[in-house]
Every structure is written in C-alpha cells, then in structure tokens.
Amino acid sequence: MIVTLGAYEDKRGNVIIYNGEHRNSVKITFSGENNRLIVDEHSQINNSMILFDCNHGVCEIGNNKFVGNIRIGQDCNVRINDKVTCTNSCIITTAEGSSVLIGEDCMLASSVELRADDAHPIFNVRTGLRINLPRDIVVGEHVWLAARTTILSGGMIGNGSILGYGSILKSRIPNNCIAVGVPAKVTKRNVAWERPHLSITPPFYKPDKNSIPVTSKYWKRTAVKKLEN
C-alpha cells in the first residue's frame, strides 16, 4: 500500500501521475499490473482510498474536492472531472471492463454510492450464464446527487439533474429534472439547481433566480425525448 500521494512507478507497470503537493491522507493499492492513476496537481482529494484490484485499470481525478473509496477492476476506467465536490466519503466500484464517469461541477452529498458491478456473480441455473454483467455509469455535468443516493450498473443521469434523497437509479433520466424513489423515477422537469446554501450563503431568502448568481449554461429545458427505461 502506498500511503502518500505522489509520483510513482513500479516494476509491474503501475504508475501514479501527480505533480502536486504530497498528501498523506490518500492510500493507493496496486494488486495487479499496468494500472494508472492520474491526479490533477491542483486536486484537493482527501481521506480517500484507491484500490486497483486487477490489471489495466485507469483512474483520473481532476481539479476537484473528491473524498471517498474507489475500486478499479480488470480493464476498468473511473474519471471524476473538475469542480466535483463531496460532503463525505463516496463509494465507487467497477469490475470486468466497466466504467464510471462523473461530469464537471457535480455535487455529491453524504453517503453516495456508484456501483457499476454487483461485486459477486449471479447465474441462470438453467443456462449457466451470468445475469448481472457490469454496465457503465454516466453522471452528466452539474448533477446533484443527494444524501444516501445510489447509482447502479447502467445508470445514467443528464446534465443539471437532481437525484433525490435515498433514491436508487439503474435506468436513464434526462437533463434538468428531479428523479426520486426506489427505483428512481422522474417527478419534475425543467428545473435548475444552484450551489449557494439556503442558510449559510446570503441572502437568506432566495425567492427567484435574481437572488443569486446562476450558472446559466445549465439552465435548459428537459429534453423532450423520454430516456427512462
């Protein structure tokens, strides 16, 4: 286990590309070979554990404030883009060539999980074939994943959308909408959210968009085409 984030290379072809200040709050484990961790030099990654269980995995962490545990399986890819924030530890898992992509400017609340795999295989007893193969997860830009939300294999959420408290998503939902429930379903469309906290950031009443600065590029109408499975 590597207990300090810094530039690194070993005889098995495992590499860490990072030119920032050394960080003692990030632990990295390479169990296989030819794995690559790329961290932006301005990243504020903290209190995190990154596990490369197998071979040929790639994990890219941009200029953001990520906190969590990431498991990268065989031939897997995890990318967390710039300006992503986490309230506390986020869990990300991949296996068997799957990937997790988190777009720019996403806000991840407490106890968020993104699981592209189920960790253990399930088979059809008649055919012997797997019925729970991993599928990629895609989180668009400027997405708010509320506390205790989970995105499972195949889950996709469009730009500017919100996944409500405690929801579980395994399907596709479009841009600029709110999805809630187990499984998550779209309940509101044509919405936009902003980062200023209701009680911490003045003004302490925010009745309309003129109350605060807005990120106008994410103020879009929800796509007409229905994406839910």
C-alpha positions as CSV (number, residue, x, y, z in Angstrom):
1,M,0.0,0.0,0.0
2,I,1.2,3.5,-0.9
3,V,0.3,5.9,2.0
4,T,1.4,9.2,0.4
5,L,0.1,10.5,-2.9
6,G,3.0,11.4,-5.1
7,A,4.6,10.5,-8.4
8,Y,5.2,6.7,-8.6
9,E,6.2,3.9,-10.8
10,D,6.9,0.2,-10.1
11,K,8.3,-2.8,-12.0
12,R,4.8,-4.1,-12.8
13,G,4.0,-1.1,-14.8
14,N,1.8,0.6,-12.2
15,V,2.1,4.4,-12.4
16,I,0.9,7.5,-10.5
17,I,1.0,10.7,-12.4
18,Y,0.7,13.6,-9.9
19,N,2.8,16.8,-9.7
20,G,1.1,18.5,-6.7
21,E,2.0,18.5,-3.0
22,H,2.4,15.1,-1.4
23,R,-0.7,14.1,0.5
24,N,-0.7,11.6,3.4
25,S,-4.5,11.3,3.5
26,V,-4.7,9.2,0.3
27,K,-3.9,5.5,0.3
28,I,-3.3,3.6,-3.0
29,T,-3.0,-0.2,-3.5
30,F,-1.8,-1.8,-6.7
31,S,-2.6,-5.5,-6.6
32,G,-2.1,-6.1,-10.4
33,E,-0.1,-4.6,-13.2
34,N,-0.2,-1.8,-15.8
35,N,-2.6,0.3,-13.8
36,R,-2.6,4.1,-14.0
37,L,-3.7,6.8,-11.5
38,I,-3.8,10.4,-12.8
39,V,-4.5,13.2,-10.4
40,D,-4.6,16.9,-11.3
41,E,-1.9,18.8,-9.5
42,H,-4.5,21.2,-8.0
43,S,-6.8,18.4,-6.8
44,Q,-7.9,18.6,-3.2
45,I,-8.5,14.9,-2.9
46,N,-8.6,13.9,0.8
47,N,-9.3,11.0,3.1
48,S,-9.6,8.6,0.2
49,M,-8.6,5.0,-0.7
50,I,-8.0,3.9,-4.3
51,L,-7.7,0.2,-4.9
52,F,-6.5,-1.3,-8.2
53,D,-7.6,-4.9,-7.7
54,C,-6.6,-6.3,-11.2
55,N,-4.8,-5.2,-14.3
56,H,-5.0,-2.4,-16.9
57,G,-7.2,-0.1,-14.8
58,V,-7.3,3.7,-15.2
59,C,-8.4,6.3,-12.6
60,E,-8.4,10.0,-13.4
61,I,-9.2,12.6,-10.8
62,G,-9.5,16.2,-11.9
63,N,-9.2,19.5,-10.1
64,N,-11.9,18.8,-7.5
65,K,-12.7,18.0,-3.9
66,F,-13.2,14.3,-4.0
67,V,-13.5,12.2,-0.8
68,G,-14.1,8.5,-1.0
69,N,-13.2,4.9,-1.8
70,I,-12.6,3.8,-5.4
71,R,-12.2,0.2,-6.6
72,I,-11.0,-0.3,-10.1
73,G,-11.3,-3.8,-11.5
74,Q,-9.9,-5.5,-14.6
75,D,-9.7,-3.2,-17.7
76,C,-11.9,-0.6,-15.8
77,N,-12.0,3.2,-16.0
78,V,-13.0,5.8,-13.5
79,R,-13.0,9.5,-14.3
80,I,-14.0,12.3,-11.9
81,N,-13.9,15.6,-13.7
82,D,-13.1,19.2,-12.4
83,K,-15.1,21.0,-9.8
84,V,-16.7,17.9,-8.3
85,T,-17.4,18.2,-4.5
86,C,-18.2,15.6,-1.9
87,T,-19.7,16.2,1.6
88,N,-18.1,13.0,2.8
89,S,-17.0,9.6,1.6
90,C,-18.3,8.5,-1.8
91,I,-18.0,4.8,-2.9
92,I,-17.2,3.9,-6.5
93,T,-16.8,0.4,-7.7
94,T,-16.1,-1.1,-11.1
95,A,-15.3,-4.6,-12.5
96,E,-14.9,-6.5,-15.8
97,G,-14.2,-3.6,-18.1
98,S,-16.9,-1.3,-16.8
99,S,-16.5,2.5,-16.3
100,V,-17.8,5.3,-14.1
101,L,-17.8,8.9,-15.4
102,I,-18.7,11.9,-13.2
103,G,-19.0,15.1,-15.1
104,E,-17.8,18.6,-14.2
105,D,-19.3,20.6,-11.4
106,C,-21.2,17.8,-9.7
107,M,-22.3,17.9,-6.1
108,L,-22.2,14.7,-4.1
109,A,-23.8,14.7,-0.7
110,S,-23.2,12.3,2.2
111,S,-23.0,8.5,1.6
112,V,-23.3,8.5,-2.2
113,E,-22.5,5.2,-4.0
114,L,-21.9,4.5,-7.6
115,R,-21.6,0.7,-8.3
116,A,-21.1,-0.4,-11.9
117,D,-20.9,-4.0,-10.7
118,D,-22.6,-6.2,-8.1
119,A,-19.3,-7.5,-6.6
120,H,-20.5,-11.1,-6.9
121,P,-21.7,-13.1,-9.9
122,I,-25.3,-14.3,-10.3
123,F,-26.1,-17.1,-12.8
124,N,-29.1,-18.5,-14.5
125,V,-29.3,-22.1,-13.2
126,R,-30.7,-23.5,-16.5
127,T,-28.2,-21.9,-18.9
128,G,-25.2,-21.3,-16.5
129,L,-24.9,-17.8,-18.0
130,R,-24.3,-14.6,-15.9
131,I,-27.4,-12.4,-15.5
132,N,-25.7,-9.5,-13.7
133,L,-22.9,-8.3,-16.0
134,P,-21.5,-4.8,-15.1
135,R,-22.7,-1.8,-17.1
136,D,-21.2,1.7,-17.3
137,I,-22.4,4.6,-15.2
138,V,-22.5,8.1,-16.6
139,V,-23.2,11.2,-14.4
140,G,-23.5,14.3,-16.5
141,E,-22.3,17.8,-15.7
142,H,-23.7,19.9,-12.8
143,V,-25.6,17.0,-11.3
144,W,-26.7,16.9,-7.6
145,L,-26.7,13.5,-6.0
146,A,-28.5,14.0,-2.7
147,A,-27.6,12.1,0.5
148,R,-27.8,8.3,0.5
149,T,-28.3,8.0,-3.2
150,T,-27.1,5.1,-5.2
151,I,-26.5,4.7,-8.9
152,L,-26.3,1.0,-10.0
153,S,-24.9,-0.5,-13.2
154,G,-26.3,1.1,-16.3
155,G,-27.5,4.2,-14.5
156,M,-27.2,7.5,-16.5
157,I,-28.3,11.0,-15.4
158,G,-28.3,14.0,-17.7
159,N,-26.8,17.5,-17.1
160,G,-28.3,19.7,-14.5
161,S,-30.5,17.0,-12.9
162,I,-31.0,16.0,-9.3
163,L,-31.3,12.5,-7.8
164,G,-33.4,12.9,-4.6
165,Y,-32.6,11.7,-1.1
166,G,-32.2,7.9,-0.7
167,S,-33.1,7.2,-4.3
168,I,-31.7,4.3,-6.3
169,L,-31.1,4.8,-10.0
170,K,-30.5,1.9,-12.5
171,S,-32.1,3.5,-15.6
172,R,-31.6,6.6,-17.7
173,I,-33.0,10.0,-16.7
174,P,-32.7,13.2,-18.9
175,N,-31.3,16.6,-18.2
176,N,-32.7,19.2,-15.9
177,C,-35.1,17.1,-14.0
178,I,-35.7,15.6,-10.5
179,A,-35.8,11.9,-10.0
180,V,-36.7,10.2,-6.7
181,G,-37.7,6.8,-5.3
182,V,-36.7,3.2,-5.4
183,P,-36.3,2.7,-8.3
184,A,-35.8,6.4,-9.2
185,K,-38.4,8.0,-11.5
186,V,-38.7,11.5,-12.9
187,T,-41.1,13.6,-10.8
188,K,-40.3,17.2,-12.1
189,R,-38.9,18.5,-15.4
190,N,-37.5,21.9,-16.5
191,V,-35.6,22.5,-13.2
192,A,-32.2,24.0,-12.4
193,W,-30.3,24.0,-9.1
194,E,-27.5,26.2,-7.7
195,R,-24.8,25.6,-5.1
196,P,-25.5,28.5,-2.6
197,H,-26.7,27.0,0.7
198,L,-30.1,28.2,2.0
199,S,-28.9,29.2,5.5
200,I,-25.1,29.6,5.1
201,T,-24.9,31.8,2.0
202,P,-26.6,35.2,1.9
203,P,-29.1,36.4,1.0
204,F,-31.1,34.2,3.4
205,Y,-34.2,34.3,1.3
206,K,-33.8,33.3,-2.3
207,P,-37.2,33.6,-3.9
208,D,-36.1,33.7,-7.6
209,K,-33.1,33.4,-9.9
210,N,-32.3,37.1,-9.4
211,S,-31.4,36.4,-5.7
212,I,-28.1,34.7,-6.5
213,P,-25.6,34.3,-9.4
214,V,-26.7,31.4,-11.7
215,T,-24.8,29.0,-13.9
216,S,-26.8,29.8,-17.0
217,K,-25.3,27.2,-19.2
218,Y,-27.1,24.5,-17.1
219,W,-30.5,26.2,-17.3
220,K,-32.0,24.1,-20.0
221,R,-35.4,22.7,-20.7
222,T,-35.7,19.0,-20.2
223,A,-35.2,17.0,-23.4
224,V,-38.5,16.0,-25.0
225,K,-37.3,12.6,-25.8
226,K,-38.0,10.2,-22.9
227,L,-34.9,8.4,-21.7
228,E,-36.3,6.4,-18.8
229,N,-36.2,2.6,-19.2
